[in-house]
């Protein structure tokens, strides 16, 4: 993100805030909430999987299966947390949600000369629109295609798998990494299914 902002805002002296966030209590509280409500559950499960021998981080096939199953599940959990966070009322803002505050703030300054507001309304943000995205011309690298909430597919590069293309295609056809996505522990079952197909 910092590199993108440096490129996009080359004319600005400090386009990115750097340093510790220890003086921002809201950010620190957010990290605590993300830990308690999302990442802690996954960390505990991953450690248990390692201790039980289900997850071998030195096995490339195992790591591919792990990424195939748990990246979309973790992203879905984080997206659900984000939705909840953005739509809950804040007591310090008279019950308005962060989404309400954002829309109200943007509408208040819609006619300003702010670059950020101008880009928001003009849609000039290349990152959000997907324009100028780097693509790999290397057909040998297998990508993990993960179905998302809206039915679109997210292609994540650099998840090369040391098994045949036919087996990977079979895994993609037979396994939904987001099956019962609200049940964090069910991810272990999905992971075991993928490993059994890779064997």
Secondary structure, DSSP 8 states (H G I E B T S, - for coil): -HHHHHHHTTTSS--S--S--TT-HHHHHHHHHHIIIIIHHHHHHHHHHHHHTS--TT-HHHHHHHHHHHHHHHHHHHHHHHHHHHHSB-GGGTT-BHHHHHHHHHHHTTTS--HHHHHHHHT--HHHHTTT------TTS--EEEE-TTS-EEEE-----SS-HHHHHHHHHH--TTTTTT-TTHHHHHHHHHHHHH-
